[in-house]
Amino acid sequence: MRNICFTIIVLNVFLSCRPQPLDIQLDRYEPDIVVASQIVPNYVMMVGLTRSFTVLSNAGYDSEGDAQTFSNLLIDSALVTVMSESGIDTLYMLSPGLFASVNELEETGGSYYLRVVDYDLNKVVEATSTMKENVPLNKVVPSLHIEEGDTTIDIYLKFKDIPNQSNFYVLSVYSRNSNKGGLDVNAFFKNGSNNIEYQELIDDKDQNGDMIERSFNLSSISTDDSLMVLLSNISEGYFSFLESRERSGNPLSEITNEPVNYPSNVNRGLGYFNTHYPSIRFFDLKELKD
């Protein structure tokens, strides 16, 4: 009985010391415009536009449901222009959040000025980028790797570093299931249609003009897939942006990541506007079985 009374007293003291919950009023979150860009085969510029969000803001909207929230992140009411020495190119919307150029792009060294007007947010962002020199892939060899009955894909590649200057590269490998037909090059660039299998940021420190070689294994793809190997010579600023995202643990292929505190060249916005001609190799892995 004494123990029971003692327990009741302790519980009463504990409950009386527990602080009362506080009502916290948060200001409504104002999304920013997030910019991403990529140049694809036939030298067409693609610009991705989304709206930033926080975990407390429900993407800045009152709607419910994952699909609706994701839809709210995609910008579909905007005027997107890119100005260069060739003139002003008004990009057209391929799908919500994805815009493409029409005019032919500048050669290496040409500058691009991006301007985005989001009518829904009533915001304008601007960014400038210089076209980087293309660095060709000298050799790319996919091969079968069979171990204990499991078949995976090995990749060996090499390329020559640009001499007498500091260079920064991003090496990427994308996969796409090709069971339903042959290799469709353009399909790799449809929004959400590919999976990134490998990504590496390469600094050419201590490799002035040398051949750079890489060998790696892709364990999550099969011989029914097709591959795109992509090498890009990028600016130091974009390299820092990608490096920051890599350290944060966010997948580079997810356009809905919030690039807060990441390096950015977008005035009054987020993300990074970059221009470079990537070197691309395509492989239908079914041919390895022949």
C-alpha atoms as an extended CHARMM CRD file, in Angstrom:
* protein
*
       290  EXT
         1         1  MET       CA              0.0000000000        0.0000000000        0.0000000000  PROA      1               0.0000000000
         2         2  ARG       CA              2.8570000000        2.3420000000        0.8620000000  PROA      2               0.0000000000
         3         3  ASN       CA              4.4410000000        1.6580000000       -2.5580000000  PROA      3               0.0000000000
         4         4  ILE       CA              1.1710000000        2.4200000000       -4.3550000000  PROA      4               0.0000000000
         5         5  CYS       CA              0.7990000000        5.7450000000       -2.5210000000  PROA      5               0.0000000000
         6         6  PHE       CA              4.3870000000        6.6470000000       -3.3240000000  PROA      6               0.0000000000
         7         7  THR       CA              3.8540000000        5.8750000000       -7.0200000000  PROA      7               0.0000000000
         8         8  ILE       CA              0.7170000000        8.0450000000       -7.1360000000  PROA      8               0.0000000000
         9         9  ILE       CA              2.5670000000       10.9660000000       -5.5290000000  PROA      9               0.0000000000
        10        10  VAL       CA              5.4550000000       10.6830000000       -8.0180000000  PROA      10              0.0000000000
        11        11  LEU       CA              3.0480000000       10.5970000000      -10.9710000000  PROA      11              0.0000000000
        12        12  ASN       CA              1.1910000000       13.6720000000       -9.7100000000  PROA      12              0.0000000000
        13        13  VAL       CA              4.4570000000       15.5790000000       -9.3470000000  PROA      13              0.0000000000
        14        14  PHE       CA              5.5840000000       14.5310000000      -12.8420000000  PROA      14              0.0000000000
        15        15  LEU       CA              2.3080000000       15.5280000000      -14.4850000000  PROA      15              0.0000000000
        16        16  SER       CA              2.2070000000       18.8660000000      -12.6960000000  PROA      16              0.0000000000
        17        17  CYS       CA              5.7300000000       19.6620000000      -13.9980000000  PROA      17              0.0000000000
        18        18  ARG       CA              4.9530000000       18.8060000000      -17.6210000000  PROA      18              0.0000000000
        19        19  PRO       CA              4.9060000000       21.9860000000      -19.7250000000  PROA      19              0.0000000000
        20        20  GLN       CA              1.7140000000       22.9190000000      -21.5220000000  PROA      20              0.0000000000
        21        21  PRO       CA              1.7690000000       22.5870000000      -25.3420000000  PROA      21              0.0000000000
        22        22  LEU       CA              2.4560000000       25.8290000000      -27.1820000000  PROA      22              0.0000000000
        23        23  ASP       CA              0.5060000000       27.0250000000      -30.1940000000  PROA      23              0.0000000000
        24        24  ILE       CA              2.9820000000       28.1180000000      -32.8610000000  PROA      24              0.0000000000
        25        25  GLN       CA              1.7500000000       30.2150000000      -35.7570000000  PROA      25              0.0000000000
        26        26  LEU       CA              3.8710000000       29.8070000000      -38.9000000000  PROA      26              0.0000000000
        27        27  ASP       CA              3.8650000000       32.3090000000      -41.7240000000  PROA      27              0.0000000000
        28        28  ARG       CA              2.6150000000       31.0160000000      -45.0550000000  PROA      28              0.0000000000
        29        29  TYR       CA              5.5350000000       29.6750000000      -47.0690000000  PROA      29              0.0000000000
        30        30  GLU       CA              6.2950000000       31.5080000000      -50.3220000000  PROA      30              0.0000000000
        31        31  PRO       CA              7.7830000000       29.0960000000      -52.8950000000  PROA      31              0.0000000000
        32        32  ASP       CA             10.7440000000       30.0820000000      -55.0700000000  PROA      32              0.0000000000
        33        33  ILE       CA             11.3780000000       29.1270000000      -58.6900000000  PROA      33              0.0000000000
        34        34  VAL       CA             13.8710000000       26.2440000000      -59.0160000000  PROA      34              0.0000000000
        35        35  VAL       CA             15.8380000000       26.0030000000      -62.2770000000  PROA      35              0.0000000000
        36        36  ALA       CA             17.5790000000       23.0110000000      -63.8650000000  PROA      36              0.0000000000
        37        37  SER       CA             18.8880000000       22.6430000000      -67.4220000000  PROA      37              0.0000000000
        38        38  GLN       CA             20.3280000000       20.0690000000      -69.8030000000  PROA      38              0.0000000000
        39        39  ILE       CA             21.3270000000       19.9580000000      -73.4680000000  PROA      39              0.0000000000
        40        40  VAL       CA             20.1680000000       16.8300000000      -75.3070000000  PROA      40              0.0000000000
        41        41  PRO       CA             20.8420000000       15.2540000000      -78.7320000000  PROA      41              0.0000000000
        42        42  ASN       CA             20.4590000000       17.5640000000      -81.7320000000  PROA      42              0.0000000000
        43        43  TYR       CA             21.6190000000       20.3510000000      -79.3910000000  PROA      43              0.0000000000
        44        44  VAL       CA             18.2450000000       21.2460000000      -77.9440000000  PROA      44              0.0000000000
        45        45  MET       CA             18.2170000000       22.9550000000      -74.5710000000  PROA      45              0.0000000000
        46        46  MET       CA             15.8460000000       21.6100000000      -71.9290000000  PROA      46              0.0000000000
        47        47  VAL       CA             14.9490000000       23.7500000000      -68.9140000000  PROA      47              0.0000000000
        48        48  GLY       CA             13.2170000000       22.2290000000      -65.8960000000  PROA      48              0.0000000000
        49        49  LEU       CA             11.1670000000       24.5630000000      -63.6990000000  PROA      49              0.0000000000
        50        50  THR       CA              9.6780000000       23.6380000000      -60.3390000000  PROA      50              0.0000000000
        51        51  ARG       CA              8.6630000000       25.4240000000      -57.1640000000  PROA      51              0.0000000000
        52        52  SER       CA             10.5230000000       24.9660000000      -53.8850000000  PROA      52              0.0000000000
        53        53  PHE       CA              8.8690000000       23.6300000000      -50.7340000000  PROA      53              0.0000000000
        54        54  THR       CA              9.4880000000       22.7660000000      -47.1070000000  PROA      54              0.0000000000
        55        55  VAL       CA              8.1880000000       19.8660000000      -45.0230000000  PROA      55              0.0000000000
        56        56  LEU       CA              6.0890000000       22.3590000000      -43.0380000000  PROA      56              0.0000000000
        57        57  SER       CA              4.5420000000       24.0620000000      -46.0350000000  PROA      57              0.0000000000
        58        58  ASN       CA              2.7880000000       21.2130000000      -47.9110000000  PROA      58              0.0000000000
        59        59  ALA       CA              4.5900000000       22.5880000000      -50.9620000000  PROA      59              0.0000000000
        60        60  GLY       CA              3.1180000000       25.9870000000      -50.2080000000  PROA      60              0.0000000000
        61        61  TYR       CA             -0.4170000000       24.9300000000      -51.0320000000  PROA      61              0.0000000000
        62        62  ASP       CA             -3.5330000000       23.8310000000      -49.2030000000  PROA      62              0.0000000000
        63        63  SER       CA             -4.1670000000       20.7560000000      -51.3260000000  PROA      63              0.0000000000
        64        64  GLU       CA             -3.8680000000       17.2340000000      -49.9940000000  PROA      64              0.0000000000
        65        65  GLY       CA             -2.4260000000       14.0990000000      -51.5280000000  PROA      65              0.0000000000
        66        66  ASP       CA              0.9870000000       13.2500000000      -52.9170000000  PROA      66              0.0000000000
        67        67  ALA       CA             -0.0590000000       13.4660000000      -56.5740000000  PROA      67              0.0000000000
        68        68  GLN       CA             -1.6310000000       16.8840000000      -56.1250000000  PROA      68              0.0000000000
        69        69  THR       CA              1.3400000000       18.1580000000      -54.1380000000  PROA      69              0.0000000000
        70        70  PHE       CA              3.7670000000       17.0110000000      -56.8480000000  PROA      70              0.0000000000
        71        71  SER       CA              1.5980000000       18.6130000000      -59.5280000000  PROA      71              0.0000000000
        72        72  ASN       CA              1.6970000000       21.9100000000      -57.6530000000  PROA      72              0.0000000000
        73        73  LEU       CA              5.4950000000       21.8570000000      -57.7680000000  PROA      73              0.0000000000
        74        74  LEU       CA              5.6050000000       21.8060000000      -61.5840000000  PROA      74              0.0000000000
        75        75  ILE       CA              5.5200000000       25.2010000000      -63.2740000000  PROA      75              0.0000000000
        76        76  ASP       CA              3.0810000000       25.1930000000      -66.2020000000  PROA      76              0.0000000000
        77        77  SER       CA              2.2470000000       28.8690000000      -66.5970000000  PROA      77              0.0000000000
        78        78  ALA       CA              5.4520000000       30.7090000000      -67.4380000000  PROA      78              0.0000000000
        79        79  LEU       CA              7.2310000000       32.6830000000      -70.1310000000  PROA      79              0.0000000000
        80        80  VAL       CA             10.7060000000       31.1840000000      -70.5850000000  PROA      80              0.0000000000
        81        81  THR       CA             13.2280000000       32.8990000000      -72.8710000000  PROA      81              0.0000000000
        82        82  VAL       CA             16.9150000000       32.3330000000      -73.5820000000  PROA      82              0.0000000000
        83        83  MET       CA             18.9250000000       35.1420000000      -75.1560000000  PROA      83              0.0000000000
        84        84  SER       CA             22.2460000000       34.6260000000      -76.9600000000  PROA      84              0.0000000000
        85        85  GLU       CA             24.1740000000       36.1540000000      -79.8470000000  PROA      85              0.0000000000
        86        86  SER       CA             21.6770000000       34.4290000000      -82.1720000000  PROA      86              0.0000000000
        87        87  GLY       CA             18.7680000000       36.3620000000      -80.6780000000  PROA      87              0.0000000000
        88        88  ILE       CA             15.9670000000       35.5290000000      -78.2610000000  PROA      88              0.0000000000
        89        89  ASP       CA             14.5180000000       32.0200000000      -78.1760000000  PROA      89              0.0000000000
        90        90  THR       CA             11.1120000000       31.5380000000      -76.5290000000  PROA      90              0.0000000000
        91        91  LEU       CA             10.9990000000       28.0040000000      -75.1230000000  PROA      91              0.0000000000
        92        92  TYR       CA              7.8780000000       25.8950000000      -75.5170000000  PROA      92              0.0000000000
        93        93  MET       CA              6.4210000000       23.6420000000      -72.8290000000  PROA      93              0.0000000000
        94        94  LEU       CA              6.8100000000       19.9180000000      -73.5120000000  PROA      94              0.0000000000
        95        95  SER       CA              4.9850000000       19.0340000000      -70.2980000000  PROA      95              0.0000000000
        96        96  PRO       CA              4.3790000000       20.8090000000      -66.9800000000  PROA      96              0.0000000000
        97        97  GLY       CA              7.7710000000       21.7070000000      -65.5520000000  PROA      97              0.0000000000
        98        98  LEU       CA              9.7300000000       20.9570000000      -68.7530000000  PROA      98              0.0000000000
        99        99  PHE       CA             10.5160000000       23.5320000000      -71.4770000000  PROA      99              0.0000000000
       100       100  ALA       CA             12.5670000000       23.1680000000      -74.6850000000  PROA      100             0.0000000000
       101       101  SER       CA             14.3820000000       25.5430000000      -77.0410000000  PROA      101             0.0000000000
       102       102  VAL       CA             13.7190000000       25.8940000000      -80.7650000000  PROA      102             0.0000000000
       103       103  ASN       CA             16.7190000000       27.7470000000      -82.1810000000  PROA      103             0.0000000000
       104       104  GLU       CA             20.1740000000       26.3360000000      -82.8140000000  PROA      104             0.0000000000
       105       105  LEU       CA             22.5630000000       26.7680000000      -79.8740000000  PROA      105             0.0000000000
       106       106  GLU       CA             25.7760000000       28.7820000000      -79.7690000000  PROA      106             0.0000000000
       107       107  GLU       CA             29.1960000000       27.2540000000      -80.2480000000  PROA      107             0.0000000000
       108       108  THR       CA             31.6640000000       26.8020000000      -77.3850000000  PROA      108             0.0000000000
       109       109  GLY       CA             32.2150000000       30.0460000000      -75.5110000000  PROA      109             0.0000000000
       110       110  GLY       CA             28.7980000000       31.4880000000      -76.3230000000  PROA      110             0.0000000000
       111       111  SER       CA             26.8290000000       33.0030000000      -73.4410000000  PROA      111             0.0000000000
       112       112  TYR       CA             23.1950000000       32.3560000000      -72.5920000000  PROA      112             0.0000000000
       113       113  TYR       CA             20.8690000000       34.5650000000      -70.5810000000  PROA      113             0.0000000000
       114       114  LEU       CA             17.8010000000       32.8040000000      -69.1090000000  PROA      114             0.0000000000
       115       115  ARG       CA             14.7020000000       34.6910000000      -67.9970000000  PROA      115             0.0000000000
       116       116  VAL       CA             11.6630000000       33.0110000000      -66.4340000000  PROA      116             0.0000000000
       117       117  VAL       CA              8.3740000000       34.7320000000      -65.6140000000  PROA      117             0.0000000000
       118       118  ASP       CA              6.0930000000       32.5590000000      -63.4510000000  PROA      118             0.0000000000
       119       119  TYR       CA              2.6160000000       34.0770000000      -63.7440000000  PROA      119             0.0000000000
       120       120  ASP       CA              1.1700000000       31.9840000000      -60.9080000000  PROA      120             0.0000000000
       121       121  LEU       CA              3.8400000000       33.0350000000      -58.4030000000  PROA      121             0.0000000000
       122       122  ASN       CA              4.1900000000       36.4840000000      -59.9530000000  PROA      122             0.0000000000
       123       123  LYS       CA              7.9740000000       36.0810000000      -59.8210000000  PROA      123             0.0000000000
       124       124  VAL       CA             10.8440000000       36.5770000000      -62.2590000000  PROA      124             0.0000000000
       125       125  VAL       CA             14.2410000000       34.8410000000      -62.1300000000  PROA      125             0.0000000000
       126       126  GLU       CA             17.3130000000       35.2950000000      -64.3290000000  PROA      126             0.0000000000
       127       127  ALA       CA             20.5720000000       33.4200000000      -64.8620000000  PROA      127             0.0000000000
       128       128  THR       CA             23.5900000000       33.5170000000      -67.1860000000  PROA      128             0.0000000000
       129       129  SER       CA             25.8090000000       30.6390000000      -68.3360000000  PROA      129             0.0000000000
       130       130  THR       CA             28.6660000000       30.1530000000      -70.8270000000  PROA      130             0.0000000000
       131       131  MET       CA             28.7480000000       27.1470000000      -73.1500000000  PROA      131             0.0000000000
       132       132  LYS       CA             31.5140000000       24.7370000000      -72.0990000000  PROA      132             0.0000000000
       133       133  GLU       CA             33.7330000000       22.8600000000      -74.5290000000  PROA      133             0.0000000000
       134       134  ASN       CA             32.6500000000       19.3500000000      -75.4380000000  PROA      134             0.0000000000
       135       135  VAL       CA             34.9400000000       16.5410000000      -74.2410000000  PROA      135             0.0000000000
       136       136  PRO       CA             34.4980000000       13.3370000000      -76.2750000000  PROA      136             0.0000000000
       137       137  LEU       CA             34.3240000000        9.8680000000      -74.8050000000  PROA      137             0.0000000000
       138       138  ASN       CA             37.2440000000        8.0780000000      -76.4790000000  PROA      138             0.0000000000
       139       139  LYS       CA             36.0910000000        4.6100000000      -75.4990000000  PROA      139             0.0000000000
       140       140  VAL       CA             33.1150000000        3.0560000000      -73.7420000000  PROA      140             0.0000000000
       141       141  VAL       CA             32.8630000000       -0.7250000000      -73.4080000000  PROA      141             0.0000000000
       142       142  PRO       CA             29.9900000000       -2.5120000000      -71.6020000000  PROA      142             0.0000000000
       143       143  SER       CA             30.4950000000       -6.1980000000      -70.8230000000  PROA      143             0.0000000000
       144       144  LEU       CA             28.7730000000       -9.0260000000      -68.9820000000  PROA      144             0.0000000000
       145       145  HSD       CA             29.9680000000       -9.8570000000      -65.4750000000  PROA      145             0.0000000000
       146       146  ILE       CA             28.8860000000      -13.3310000000      -64.3160000000  PROA      146             0.0000000000
       147       147  GLU       CA             29.5180000000      -14.3680000000      -60.7200000000  PROA      147             0.0000000000
       148       148  GLU       CA             27.8170000000      -17.1930000000      -58.8190000000  PROA      148             0.0000000000
       149       149  GLY       CA             25.0800000000      -17.3570000000      -61.4210000000  PROA      149             0.0000000000
       150       150  ASP       CA             24.2620000000      -13.6430000000      -61.2660000000  PROA      150             0.0000000000
       151       151  THR       CA             24.7840000000      -11.4950000000      -64.3590000000  PROA      151             0.0000000000
       152       152  THR       CA             25.5820000000       -7.8030000000      -64.0260000000  PROA      152             0.0000000000
       153       153  ILE       CA             27.1170000000       -5.1780000000      -66.3160000000  PROA      153             0.0000000000
       154       154  ASP       CA             30.6890000000       -3.8500000000      -66.1770000000  PROA      154             0.0000000000
       155       155  ILE       CA             31.5350000000       -0.5170000000      -67.8040000000  PROA      155             0.0000000000
       156       156  TYR       CA             35.0060000000        0.5880000000      -68.8950000000  PROA      156             0.0000000000
       157       157  LEU       CA             35.5570000000        4.0340000000      -70.3820000000  PROA      157             0.0000000000
       158       158  LYS       CA             38.2060000000        6.6320000000      -70.9770000000  PROA      158             0.0000000000
       159       159  PHE       CA             38.4440000000       10.2360000000      -72.1470000000  PROA      159             0.0000000000
       160       160  LYS       CA             41.1960000000       12.8170000000      -72.5710000000  PROA      160             0.0000000000
       161       161  ASP       CA             41.4070000000       15.7120000000      -70.1340000000  PROA      161             0.0000000000
       162       162  ILE       CA             41.6300000000       19.2420000000      -71.6010000000  PROA      162             0.0000000000
       163       163  PRO       CA             45.2530000000       20.3780000000      -71.0130000000  PROA      163             0.0000000000
       164       164  ASN       CA             46.5550000000       23.5710000000      -69.3860000000  PROA      164             0.0000000000
       165       165  GLN       CA             43.4030000000       24.4940000000      -67.4960000000  PROA      165             0.0000000000
       166       166  SER       CA             41.3140000000       23.3980000000      -64.5280000000  PROA      166             0.0000000000
       167       167  ASN       CA             38.4340000000       21.1670000000      -65.6100000000  PROA      167             0.0000000000
       168       168  PHE       CA             35.4180000000       19.6530000000      -63.9260000000  PROA      168             0.0000000000
       169       169  TYR       CA             33.3710000000       16.7510000000      -65.2630000000  PROA      169             0.0000000000
       170       170  VAL       CA             30.2310000000       14.8390000000      -64.3640000000  PROA      170             0.0000000000
       171       171  LEU       CA             29.9250000000       11.2360000000      -65.5440000000  PROA      171             0.0000000000
       172       172  SER       CA             26.4330000000        9.7310000000      -65.5310000000  PROA      172             0.0000000000
       173       173  VAL       CA             24.8680000000        6.4380000000      -66.5990000000  PROA      173             0.0000000000
       174       174  TYR       CA             21.1170000000        6.1200000000      -67.1610000000  PROA      174             0.0000000000
       175       175  SER       CA             19.0950000000        2.9930000000      -67.8270000000  PROA      175             0.0000000000
       176       176  ARG       CA             15.7790000000        2.3940000000      -69.5150000000  PROA      176             0.0000000000
       177       177  ASN       CA             13.8880000000       -0.8460000000      -69.8890000000  PROA      177             0.0000000000
       178       178  SER       CA             13.7920000000       -1.8240000000      -73.5560000000  PROA      178             0.0000000000
       179       179  ASN       CA             11.6120000000       -4.9450000000      -73.3530000000  PROA      179             0.0000000000
       180       180  LYS       CA              8.8620000000       -3.3590000000      -75.4150000000  PROA      180             0.0000000000
       181       181  GLY       CA             10.9610000000       -2.5140000000      -78.4400000000  PROA      181             0.0000000000
       182       182  GLY       CA             14.3110000000       -1.2920000000      -79.7390000000  PROA      182             0.0000000000
       183       183  LEU       CA             16.4690000000        1.4460000000      -78.3440000000  PROA      183             0.0000000000
       184       184  ASP       CA             14.6730000000        4.7870000000      -78.5320000000  PROA      184             0.0000000000
       185       185  VAL       CA             17.2820000000        7.5120000000      -78.0420000000  PROA      185             0.0000000000
       186       186  ASN       CA             14.7820000000       10.3260000000      -77.5030000000  PROA      186             0.0000000000
       187       187  ALA       CA             12.9100000000        8.3140000000      -74.8550000000  PROA      187             0.0000000000
       188       188  PHE       CA             15.8230000000        8.7530000000      -72.4570000000  PROA      188             0.0000000000
       189       189  PHE       CA             14.9920000000       12.4190000000      -72.1680000000  PROA      189             0.0000000000
       190       190  LYS       CA             11.2870000000       12.1750000000      -71.4890000000  PROA      190             0.0000000000
       191       191  ASN       CA             10.4320000000       13.4020000000      -68.0210000000  PROA      191             0.0000000000
       192       192  GLY       CA             10.6590000000       10.5560000000      -65.5080000000  PROA      192             0.0000000000
       193       193  SER       CA             11.3330000000        7.8320000000      -68.0650000000  PROA      193             0.0000000000
       194       194  ASN       CA             14.8730000000        6.8900000000      -67.0330000000  PROA      194             0.0000000000
       195       195  ASN       CA             16.7770000000        5.7710000000      -63.9460000000  PROA      195             0.0000000000
       196       196  ILE       CA             20.2020000000        6.9940000000      -62.9580000000  PROA      196             0.0000000000
       197       197  GLU       CA             22.5000000000        4.0550000000      -62.2460000000  PROA      197             0.0000000000
       198       198  TYR       CA             25.8550000000        5.7580000000      -61.7210000000  PROA      198             0.0000000000
       199       199  GLN       CA             27.0450000000        9.3000000000      -61.0750000000  PROA      199             0.0000000000
       200       200  GLU       CA             30.5790000000       10.5650000000      -60.4850000000  PROA      200             0.0000000000
       201       201  LEU       CA             32.0150000000       14.0580000000      -60.1850000000  PROA      201             0.0000000000
       202       202  ILE       CA             35.5610000000       14.2620000000      -61.5440000000  PROA      202             0.0000000000
       203       203  ASP       CA             38.1060000000       17.0080000000      -60.8030000000  PROA      203             0.0000000000
       204       204  ASP       CA             41.1330000000       16.9040000000      -63.1320000000  PROA      204             0.0000000000
       205       205  LYS       CA             43.5930000000       17.9570000000      -60.4240000000  PROA      205             0.0000000000
       206       206  ASP       CA             47.0770000000       16.5010000000      -61.1640000000  PROA      206             0.0000000000
       207       207  GLN       CA             45.8630000000       15.1700000000      -64.5510000000  PROA      207             0.0000000000
       208       208  ASN       CA             46.8860000000       17.8750000000      -67.0080000000  PROA      208             0.0000000000
       209       209  GLY       CA             45.8500000000       16.5590000000      -70.4140000000  PROA      209             0.0000000000
       210       210  ASP       CA             46.0800000000       12.9040000000      -69.3530000000  PROA      210             0.0000000000
       211       211  MET       CA             43.7190000000       10.1010000000      -70.2870000000  PROA      211             0.0000000000
       212       212  ILE       CA             41.1610000000        9.5870000000      -67.5220000000  PROA      212             0.0000000000
       213       213  GLU       CA             39.9050000000        6.0090000000      -67.1160000000  PROA      213             0.0000000000
       214       214  ARG       CA             37.0190000000        4.5880000000      -65.1150000000  PROA      214             0.0000000000
       215       215  SER       CA             35.7960000000        1.0160000000      -64.4840000000  PROA      215             0.0000000000
       216       216  PHE       CA             32.6650000000        0.2280000000      -62.4880000000  PROA      216             0.0000000000
       217       217  ASN       CA             29.9250000000       -2.3590000000      -62.1210000000  PROA      217             0.0000000000
       218       218  LEU       CA             26.1870000000       -1.7820000000      -62.5440000000  PROA      218             0.0000000000
       219       219  SER       CA             24.4920000000       -4.3630000000      -60.3710000000  PROA      219             0.0000000000
       220       220  SER       CA             20.8810000000       -3.1740000000      -60.5940000000  PROA      220             0.0000000000
       221       221  ILE       CA             20.2770000000       -3.4630000000      -64.3460000000  PROA      221             0.0000000000
       222       222  SER       CA             19.7260000000       -6.4210000000      -66.6480000000  PROA      222             0.0000000000
       223       223  THR       CA             20.5160000000       -7.3320000000      -70.2290000000  PROA      223             0.0000000000
       224       224  ASP       CA             16.9490000000       -6.3540000000      -71.1180000000  PROA      224             0.0000000000
       225       225  ASP       CA             17.7870000000       -2.6910000000      -70.4690000000  PROA      225             0.0000000000
       226       226  SER       CA             19.3510000000       -0.0080000000      -72.6290000000  PROA      226             0.0000000000
       227       227  LEU       CA             22.0180000000        2.3620000000      -71.3350000000  PROA      227             0.0000000000
       228       228  MET       CA             23.0280000000        5.9520000000      -71.8970000000  PROA      228             0.0000000000
       229       229  VAL       CA             26.5500000000        6.9600000000      -70.8160000000  PROA      229             0.0000000000
       230       230  LEU       CA             26.9200000000       10.7120000000      -70.5920000000  PROA      230             0.0000000000
       231       231  LEU       CA             30.0630000000       12.8020000000      -69.9570000000  PROA      231             0.0000000000
       232       232  SER       CA             29.7890000000       16.5560000000      -69.4300000000  PROA      232             0.0000000000
       233       233  ASN       CA             32.4700000000       19.1990000000      -69.0930000000  PROA      233             0.0000000000
       234       234  ILE       CA             30.9210000000       21.5840000000      -66.5630000000  PROA      234             0.0000000000
       235       235  SER       CA             31.7290000000       24.8680000000      -64.8630000000  PROA      235             0.0000000000
       236       236  GLU       CA             33.3210000000       25.0020000000      -61.4220000000  PROA      236             0.0000000000
       237       237  GLY       CA             30.1550000000       26.6230000000      -60.0670000000  PROA      237             0.0000000000
       238       238  TYR       CA             27.9190000000       23.8220000000      -61.3180000000  PROA      238             0.0000000000
       239       239  PHE       CA             30.4300000000       21.2730000000      -60.0110000000  PROA      239             0.0000000000
       240       240  SER       CA             30.1220000000       22.8640000000      -56.5420000000  PROA      240             0.0000000000
       241       241  PHE       CA             26.3310000000       22.7280000000      -56.8100000000  PROA      241             0.0000000000
       242       242  LEU       CA             26.3480000000       19.0130000000      -57.6800000000  PROA      242             0.0000000000
       243       243  GLU       CA             28.9620000000       18.3080000000      -55.0240000000  PROA      243             0.0000000000
       244       244  SER       CA             26.7690000000       19.9620000000      -52.3820000000  PROA      244             0.0000000000
       245       245  ARG       CA             23.7680000000       17.8820000000      -53.4140000000  PROA      245             0.0000000000
       246       246  GLU       CA             25.8610000000       14.7250000000      -53.3640000000  PROA      246             0.0000000000
       247       247  ARG       CA             27.0430000000       15.4420000000      -49.8150000000  PROA      247             0.0000000000
       248       248  SER       CA             23.4570000000       16.0170000000      -48.7120000000  PROA      248             0.0000000000
       249       249  GLY       CA             22.4880000000       12.5280000000      -49.8770000000  PROA      249             0.0000000000
       250       250  ASN       CA             19.7660000000       13.6900000000      -52.2760000000  PROA      250             0.0000000000
       251       251  PRO       CA             19.4890000000       11.8150000000      -55.5980000000  PROA      251             0.0000000000
       252       252  LEU       CA             20.5140000000       14.0720000000      -58.5120000000  PROA      252             0.0000000000
       253       253  SER       CA             17.7250000000       12.7770000000      -60.6850000000  PROA      253             0.0000000000
       254       254  GLU       CA             14.8740000000       13.9660000000      -58.4100000000  PROA      254             0.0000000000
       255       255  ILE       CA             13.6340000000       17.3610000000      -59.5710000000  PROA      255             0.0000000000
       256       256  THR       CA             11.5900000000       17.8960000000      -56.4060000000  PROA      256             0.0000000000
       257       257  ASN       CA             14.5670000000       18.2360000000      -54.0690000000  PROA      257             0.0000000000
       258       258  GLU       CA             14.7400000000       21.6070000000      -52.3740000000  PROA      258             0.0000000000
       259       259  PRO       CA             18.1550000000       23.1280000000      -53.1570000000  PROA      259             0.0000000000
       260       260  VAL       CA             18.2060000000       25.4460000000      -50.1410000000  PROA      260             0.0000000000
       261       261  ASN       CA             21.7470000000       26.5010000000      -49.1110000000  PROA      261             0.0000000000
       262       262  TYR       CA             23.1890000000       25.0360000000      -52.3080000000  PROA      262             0.0000000000
       263       263  PRO       CA             25.3530000000       27.1940000000      -54.6090000000  PROA      263             0.0000000000
       264       264  SER       CA             23.2240000000       28.8400000000      -57.2830000000  PROA      264             0.0000000000
       265       265  ASN       CA             23.6440000000       31.1930000000      -60.2360000000  PROA      265             0.0000000000
       266       266  VAL       CA             19.9040000000       31.9560000000      -60.4050000000  PROA      266             0.0000000000
       267       267  ASN       CA             19.0600000000       35.5060000000      -59.3640000000  PROA      267             0.0000000000
       268       268  ARG       CA             16.0350000000       35.5980000000      -57.0190000000  PROA      268             0.0000000000
       269       269  GLY       CA             15.6010000000       31.8360000000      -57.4050000000  PROA      269             0.0000000000
       270       270  LEU       CA             17.1610000000       28.4550000000      -56.6830000000  PROA      270             0.0000000000
       271       271  GLY       CA             18.8600000000       25.6510000000      -58.5940000000  PROA      271             0.0000000000
       272       272  TYR       CA             21.4680000000       26.0800000000      -61.3240000000  PROA      272             0.0000000000
       273       273  PHE       CA             21.3500000000       27.1160000000      -64.9750000000  PROA      273             0.0000000000
       274       274  ASN       CA             24.1920000000       25.3940000000      -66.8450000000  PROA      274             0.0000000000
       275       275  THR       CA             25.1100000000       24.9610000000      -70.5130000000  PROA      275             0.0000000000
       276       276  HSD       CA             27.3910000000       22.2920000000      -71.9620000000  PROA      276             0.0000000000
       277       277  TYR       CA             27.4030000000       19.8310000000      -74.8650000000  PROA      277             0.0000000000
       278       278  PRO       CA             27.5480000000       16.3620000000      -73.3260000000  PROA      278             0.0000000000
       279       279  SER       CA             29.2100000000       13.4030000000      -75.0060000000  PROA      279             0.0000000000
       280       280  ILE       CA             26.7230000000       10.5420000000      -75.1850000000  PROA      280             0.0000000000
       281       281  ARG       CA             26.9590000000        6.8450000000      -75.9660000000  PROA      281             0.0000000000
       282       282  PHE       CA             23.9190000000        4.5440000000      -76.2020000000  PROA      282             0.0000000000
       283       283  PHE       CA             23.8860000000        0.7630000000      -75.7710000000  PROA      283             0.0000000000
       284       284  ASP       CA             21.1770000000       -1.8580000000      -76.1480000000  PROA      284             0.0000000000
       285       285  LEU       CA             22.3580000000       -4.4370000000      -73.6160000000  PROA      285             0.0000000000
       286       286  LYS       CA             20.4010000000       -7.2070000000      -75.3030000000  PROA      286             0.0000000000
       287       287  GLU       CA             23.1400000000       -7.2170000000      -77.9330000000  PROA      287             0.0000000000
       288       288  LEU       CA             25.6310000000       -8.4540000000      -75.2890000000  PROA      288             0.0000000000
       289       289  LYS       CA             23.7550000000      -11.7700000000      -75.1440000000  PROA      289             0.0000000000
       290       290  ASP       CA             24.2530000000      -12.4650000000      -78.8570000000  PROA      290             0.0000000000
